């Protein structure tokens, strides 16, 4: 069939680390054929030397030296006798919480500019880069050797430690796959629509939201702009603008003894009671209760 339209990405989640099943390494001196199998766990493969051929649901991958591949649980994968002699590779078999059907994970992470996090902000999933390489891959063999040594060391809680290290490794691999043009302030590329909108909102966070001014600045129809932003980020423009203002309020609380009425005025809210209601709706606590948490 070829698996056309089939979801083949492997996902991790922000609130729970992947649970490693086993880790290993192998080297073949003759032509090798990847076994035909259907697994109930995900697979990470990194080829250190040579090249490995794998087919997943009809799509062929050739993993060259210094490249990785993620194979998704529940999808059949197999190989032809095309893996070259002298090929060596590492594998990690693991289970991800993203497969937990009881959880309704969001497909968008919180925006980096929304600094103050609450437990539900961690309930999102993110895809791993299916296949490829990066500068990070140059040190991956050494990282996997250390991980394998920890896996073989029969100390208490070793699998928890190994799983945490594997999660960190996967996260760094994910980061290495992102485009280098992301802004350090917003986490988004200033060349993209969502990055440009966030940059504008950050410049105008101490003002009332004005959709007309934003649309004019972007030179786009607002209905289109709003729908595109929501699709890219999972949040409405107004929601992000409000959150940015509340972040600014929290920053001022941390660095000054400014009363709520002054905070409200500083952030462009004419009514301090309305400001307090917005703050509580956004953070779950009133400004005075939130301020009491600070040391």
C-alpha positions in Angstrom: 0.0 0.0 0.0 2.8 2.5 0.7 1.3 4.2 3.7 0.1 7.3 1.8 -1.3 9.9 4.2 -0.3 7.9 7.2 1.0 9.7 10.3 4.7 8.6 10.7 6.0 11.3 13.0 7.1 10.3 16.5 5.9 12.7 19.2 7.2 13.5 22.6 5.4 15.5 25.3 6.5 18.4 27.6 5.0 17.0 30.8 6.4 13.4 30.8 9.7 12.0 29.5 9.9 9.0 27.2 10.4 5.7 29.0 13.4 3.8 27.6 12.8 0.1 27.0 16.4 -0.7 25.9 19.5 0.7 24.2 22.1 -1.0 22.1 24.6 -0.8 19.3 25.6 -3.1 16.5 28.0 -3.5 13.6 27.7 -5.8 10.6 30.6 -7.1 8.4 28.3 -8.5 5.7 25.3 -7.2 3.8 22.5 -6.8 6.3 18.8 -6.9 5.9 16.7 -5.1 8.5 14.1 -7.5 10.1 10.5 -7.2 9.1 8.5 -6.3 12.2 5.6 -4.4 13.8 6.5 -3.0 17.3 4.5 -1.6 20.2 7.2 1.0 20.9 9.0 3.8 19.0 12.5 3.4 17.7 15.4 5.9 17.4 18.3 4.8 15.1 21.6 6.6 14.6 24.1 5.4 12.1 27.7 6.0 13.0 29.4 4.4 10.0 28.2 3.1 6.6 24.5 3.3 5.7 21.3 1.4 6.6 18.3 0.8 4.4 14.8 0.7 6.1 11.3 0.8 4.7 8.5 2.0 6.9 5.0 1.4 5.5 6.2 1.5 1.9 8.5 4.6 2.3 12.2 3.9 1.9 14.8 5.6 4.1 18.6 5.3 3.6 20.3 6.4 6.8 23.8 7.6 6.1 26.7 8.0 8.5 25.9 10.7 11.0 22.2 10.6 10.3 19.2 9.5 12.5 15.7 8.0 11.9 12.7 7.7 14.1 10.4 4.8 13.5 6.8 5.0 14.8 5.2 2.3 16.9 2.4 0.3 15.3 3.8 0.8 11.8 5.4 -2.1 9.9 9.0 -1.6 8.9 11.4 -3.9 7.2 14.5 -3.8 5.0 16.1 -5.2 1.8 19.6 -6.6 1.7 21.0 -3.2 1.1 22.7 -2.2 4.4 26.4 -2.0 3.6 29.1 -4.2 5.2 30.9 -2.2 7.9 27.8 -0.3 9.0 27.5 0.4 12.7 24.5 2.0 14.5 22.9 2.7 17.8 19.2 2.2 18.7 16.9 3.4 21.5 13.6 1.7 22.0 11.1 3.8 24.0 7.5 4.5 24.8 6.2 8.1 24.7 3.4 9.6 26.7 2.1 11.2 23.5 0.4 7.8 22.8 -1.7 8.1 26.0 -5.2 8.4 24.7 -6.5 9.7 28.1 -4.5 12.9 27.6 -5.7 15.6 25.2 -2.3 17.0 24.3 -2.2 20.3 22.4 -0.2 20.4 19.1 1.3 23.9 19.8 3.8 24.7 22.6 3.3 27.8 24.7 4.9 30.8 23.1 8.3 31.6 24.6 7.2 35.2 25.3 4.6 33.9 27.7 7.1 33.6 30.5 5.1 32.5 33.5 4.0 28.9 33.2 1.3 26.9 34.9 0.8 23.1 34.9 -1.6 23.0 32.0 1.0 24.8 29.8 3.1 21.6 29.8 0.3 19.5 28.2 1.4 19.7 24.6 3.2 17.3 22.2 5.8 18.0 19.6 7.1 16.0 16.6 10.7 14.8 16.4 12.5 15.4 13.1 11.9 12.2 11.3 15.2 11.8 9.5 18.3 13.8 9.0 21.5 15.3 10.4 22.8 18.5 11.9 25.9 19.9 13.6 24.6 18.3 16.8 25.0 14.9 15.2 28.8 15.3 15.2 28.8 14.6 18.9 25.9 12.1 19.0 28.1 9.0 18.9 30.0 10.1 22.1 26.7 11.0 23.7 25.2 7.6 22.9 28.3 5.8 24.1 27.9 7.5 27.5 24.2 6.8 27.5 24.8 3.1 26.7 27.4 2.9 29.5 24.8 4.2 32.0 22.3 1.8 30.7 24.7 -1.1 31.3 25.5 0.1 34.8 23.1 -1.7 37.2 22.7 1.1 39.7 19.4 1.9 41.4 17.0 4.0 39.3 19.2 3.6 36.3 16.3 3.4 33.8 14.9 6.7 35.1 18.3 8.3 34.7 18.7 6.8 31.3 15.2 7.9 30.2 15.9 11.5 31.4 19.2 11.6 29.5 17.5 10.2 26.4 14.8 12.9 26.7 17.4 15.6 26.9 19.3 14.1 24.0 16.1 14.1 21.9 15.2 17.7 22.9 18.7 18.9 21.8 18.3 17.0 18.6 14.9 18.7 18.1 16.5 22.2 18.9 19.3 21.5 16.4 16.7 20.9 13.6 15.0 24.4 14.1 15.9 27.3 11.7 18.6 29.6 13.0 16.5 32.7 12.3 14.4 32.6 15.4 14.4 35.7 17.5 15.8 35.3 21.1 13.0 37.6 22.4 10.0 35.8 20.8 11.3 32.3 19.8 9.8 32.9 16.4 11.4 33.9 13.1 10.9 37.6 12.4 10.4 36.6 8.8 7.2 34.7 9.5 3.7 36.0 10.0 3.4 34.9 13.6 6.9 36.2 14.4 6.1 39.6 13.0 2.7 39.8 14.9 4.4 38.9 18.2 7.2 41.5 17.6 4.5 44.1 17.0 2.5 43.0 20.1 5.6 43.2 22.3 6.2 46.8 21.1 2.6 47.8 22.0 1.9 45.7 25.1 1.2 48.8 27.2 -1.6 49.9 24.9 -5.1 48.7 24.3 -5.4 46.1 21.6 -6.2 47.7 18.2 -6.9 45.1 15.5 -7.1 47.9 12.8 -3.6 49.2 13.6 -2.2 45.7 13.6 -3.8 44.9 10.2 -2.5 48.1 8.8 1.0 47.4 10.1 1.0 43.9 8.6 -0.8 45.2 5.4 -3.1 42.2 5.6 -6.8 41.6 6.0 -7.5 41.2 9.7 -9.8 38.1 9.3 -7.0 36.3 7.4 -4.4 37.5 9.8 -6.3 36.3 12.8 -7.0 32.9 11.4 -3.5 32.4 10.1 -2.0 33.3 13.5 -4.3 31.0 15.4 -3.4 28.1 13.0 0.4 28.8 13.5 0.4 29.3 17.3 -2.8 27.7 18.7 -3.7 31.0 20.3 -5.7 34.1 19.3 -3.9 37.4 18.8 -5.9 39.0 21.5 -5.0 36.2 24.0 -1.3 36.7 23.3 -1.6 40.5 23.7 -3.4 40.1 27.0 -0.8 37.6 28.2 2.0 39.9 27.3 0.4 42.7 29.3 0.0 40.4 32.3 3.6 39.3 32.0 4.6 42.9 32.1 2.5 43.4 35.2 4.2 40.5 36.9 7.6 41.9 35.9 6.6 45.3 37.5 5.4 43.5 40.6 8.7 41.7 41.0 10.8 44.9 40.6 8.7 47.6 42.2 6.1 48.2 45.0 3.8 49.9 42.5 0.1 49.7 43.7 -2.5 48.0 41.5 -4.0 51.2 40.5 -0.7 52.4 39.2 0.1 49.1 37.5 -3.3 49.3 35.8 -2.6 52.8 34.5 0.9 51.9 33.4 -0.4 49.1 31.2 -3.2 51.1 29.6 -6.1 49.9 31.7 -8.3 52.8 32.7 -10.2 50.8 35.3 -8.0 49.0 38.0 -10.9 46.7 38.9 -11.1 45.5 35.2 -7.4 45.1 35.2 -7.6 42.9 38.3 -10.3 40.7 36.7 -8.2 40.3 33.6 -5.1 39.4 35.7 -7.1 36.8 37.7 -8.6 35.3 34.6 -5.1 35.0 33.0 -3.1 33.8 36.0 -5.7 32.2 38.2 -5.0 34.7 41.1 -5.6 38.3 41.9 -2.7 40.7 41.7 -2.4 41.0 45.5 -2.4 37.2 45.9 0.1 36.7 43.2 2.4 39.4 44.7 2.3 37.6 48.0 4.2 34.7 46.4 7.4 36.8 45.9 10.2 36.7 48.4 
